[in-house]
Amino acid sequence: MKEQNKKLDLKSFYRDSYNGSDLQTINRNNPMPHKCTIKGQNFYYYNADLSGLMWIQGEDRKLKYSEFVDSYRKGFAEGLKHLKAKEGIKRKDFYNANKKEELKRVLHSFLYKRDFLPNHKGLRDLITKTILRWSDDNIYTQGYYNGLLHSILTLSDQLNIDVFEAEKFQQNVSEKPTKKKIGYKYYSLLYWMELNANGESPPMNFEGDFIREEIEAEGRKKKCGKGQHFYREFRNIKEDLNNLDHEFGKDWKETIIQLSNNDSKIIDYIEKQYPK
């Protein structure tokens, strides 16, 4: 018989009792992540309020763990396996110089962009967004993605790889890195990559010539002015797709992946077609 999915609504308790309490202050001042050990298993919280709400006061007025902690713990253990089991990312891959930079960008997108959970922009939102309507299922999910977050941060620390933005991950610093201007030819190359990755051909007429208006329209979508320069670059690149290092420099892959917003399809295409 399947175990019943317990539910608990903490919105009123959070508003009336926990918010502003000594327990909340203590938890928020305690350096993150919060480490816990149950049944010999270590697990961590990256959200201070979620960590604090896991404690309840018993009849003897002593604090003890909520019964939901076991769902969180189990989810955390499974989340630690996510990179290898679900994404195919292994520790040894980071020792491959051809893969390292691309993998760093994938992990960066996990932290800052990928919507693993509704209304969460990357795993970093787990730190600031506290779930207040609990069930075994959604607390397990919180544990799972905290486990994935922990595995990424641990991997980053052990291998000394930078998958973060300018600020430290645990801080909210609004400092923005200086943006380097990227030429229209890189946007034109990205368009070629998008077409090839999706098995599509560029817009052409019956004579086999490029349809200039449609390609210029794509350039405007990519914020390349009126698209005229974009079109010229796109037309010229056709002959250079097998000699990109010479025309675009050795860092062209990094630039294209950046412009694609770390699109996994573009990353896969580049890795397969340009392995060196």
N, C-alpha and C positions, 0 to 999 in steps of 0.2 A: 504493500500500500504506500502510495506516494505521501511523503511528509507534507503537512499543511504549510502553505506559504504565509508565515506570520506577517502582520502589518502593524505599523505604529505611526501616528501623525504627531510630529514634534513641533509643529509651527507655533502653537500657543505656548508650550513649555519654553521654547527658545525665546519668544518675545517677552514673556512675563517673568521667567526665572533665570534662564541661562545667560542671555545677552547682558553684558556688563557685570556679571558675577565674578567673584574671586576665582572660581574654577576656570572661567573663560580667560581671565587675565593671566593666570598661571600657565595655561596651555599655550596661549599666544606668545608668551615670553620664553617658553621652552624652545630651544633651537630645533628646527626641522631637519630631517624627519623625526617623528616620534617612534622610537623602537619599542616593540612589545614581544614577549616570548610566551607562548602557550604550548604545552605538550611538546616542548623541545624545538618548536618551530619559531624562528624569528620572522616578524613581519613589521611593516612600517606604515605610518600615516603621513601624508604630505599636506593634509588639511587639518589645522589645529582644532577647529571647532568640531569636525567629525570625530577626531580623537577624543576630545573632551566629552562629547555626547555619548560616547560608548561606555562611560562610567555612570552607574546609577547608585543611589544611596539605599542600602538595605535597612531592615527594621532595626538593626543595631546601630544605625547611623554611620556605618562604615561603607566606603565606596567599594563597589565590585563591578566587574564587567557585565555589560548588557548581554542578553542571550544572542543578540545579533552578531556579536564579535566572531562567532564561529563561522558564520557565512562570509564575513569579511576575510578572515584568515584563509579559508579555503579558496576564495577568489584570488587572493594575493598570490598564493602558491601556484595557481594556474597561469596567472598573468606573467609570472617570471619566465614562463616557457614560450610566450607569444612570439618573440622575435624569430626564434628558430622554427617553431611549429607552424605559425601562420604566415610569416613574412619570408621565411627561408634565409634569414640573416644569421650567419654564424660568426663567432669570435674570430676564427681564422681568416675570414674574408677581409678583415681590416689590415691584414699583413700583406695583402695584394695591392700594390701601389696603383694599379689600374682601376681598382674598385673603391678604394678608400674614400676618395673625395665624393663620389656619387652616393656611397652609403651614408656618409656624414650628412649629406643634404636630405636623404630620406628620413633619417632620424630627426633632423631639424624640423622637417615638416610634421612629424609625429608630435613634437613638442609644441609647435606654434600654429599649425594649420589644420591638420586632419581632424575631421569631426567624428571621432570614435563614439562620442556621446551627444545626445541632443543638446543644442544650445551651448556647446563647448567648442571653443576654437583651439584645438590641440590639447594635449595632456596637461599643459601648464594651468588650464582653467580649473583642474581638480583642486588646486591650492586655494582658490578664492571662492569657488561656488560650493556651498554646503547643501547637501540633500537633507530635507527635513521630513519627507514622507517616506518612511522606511518599509521595506519588505525584504524577506530573505533574498529574493531575486535581485533587487536593485542594490542592496548592500553587498551581495556577492560581486556584482558588476563594478561597484566602487573599489572593492578589494582587487579585482582583476586588473583594472587600469592603473591603480596605484602600484601594483606589482610590475606592470609593463613600464611605467615611469621609473620605478626603482631600478629595473634592469638596464634601462638606457643610461641613467645617471651613473650607475656603478660601472658600466662598460666604458663610458666616457672618462671616468676618473682613472680606471685601471690602465687604459690604453693611451691616456693623455691626448684624447681627441676632442676637438671643440665643436660641439653641435648646438651651441647656444648663440643667441643674439648678443648685442654689445653688453647687456647687463648680466649680472650673476642671476642664475635661475631663481634663487630664493628671494630675490629683491625685485622691486618694481621701479626701476630706474628708467626715466623717459628719454635718456640720451640716445640720439639717433646717429648712426655712422654716416660719414660723408658718402654721398652717392657718386659713383663714377659714371660719367655719361657714356652710354653705349650706342655705337653707330647703327644706322639703319640697316646696314648689311647683315648684322647679327639677327635682327628681327626677320629679315628676308630668309636667312638660313633656318631660323626657327620654323617659319612657314613650310619650307621644304621638309623639315623633319616631321612636322605634324602630318603633312600629306603622306609621306612615306610610311610613318608609323601606323597610319590608319588604312594603308593600302589604297590610297586615292591618287588620282592624277591631277595636276594643276588645271585650271580652267583653260580649255582650248577650243578653237572653232573647227569647222570641218576641214580646213586646210592644214590643221596641225599647228597653227600659230597660237601663242598665248593670247587670251582675252584680257587686254590691258585694263579695261574698266573694272573687271571683277578683282583683278590682282591689286589694283590701286585701292579698291574698296577695302580689301583685307589689310592693306597698309594703314589706312585711316583707322580701322578697328584697333590696330596695334599702336596707335598714337604716333604714327610716322608721318606727320604733316598731312599733305594732300595725297600722299601715296605715290607720287611720281618717282621720287628717288628710290622708294621701296621697290617699285616695279623694275627699275633699271638694275638694281642690285640683284633682285630675284632672277631676272633674265640672265645676268652674267654668271650667277652661281651654278647654273645648270651644268656647265663644263667643268666645275671644280669640286664636285661632291666627293671625289676620291682623293683629293689633295687639299684637305681643309687646314691641316697644320700650317702649310705654306701661306695660305691666303688669310687665315684668321688667327694664327698664333697658337702656341701649344695649350693655352687655357680656354680654347673655344668651347670645349664640352661644359666646363663649369659655367660659362656665360650663358649658354643655351639652356641649361637646366635651371639656372636662376630665372631667366626670362619666362620659362614655362611654368614657374611657380612650383617647381619640383614635381611636375607631372610624371607619374610612375610609368606611363606608356612611353614618354619621351626618354626617360632614363633607361628603360629596357631596350628601346630601339638603339640608342647610342652605344650601350654596352655590347649589344650583339653585332652591330654593323661596324663599330670602330673600337675593337677591343684593346688596341695598343695606344 
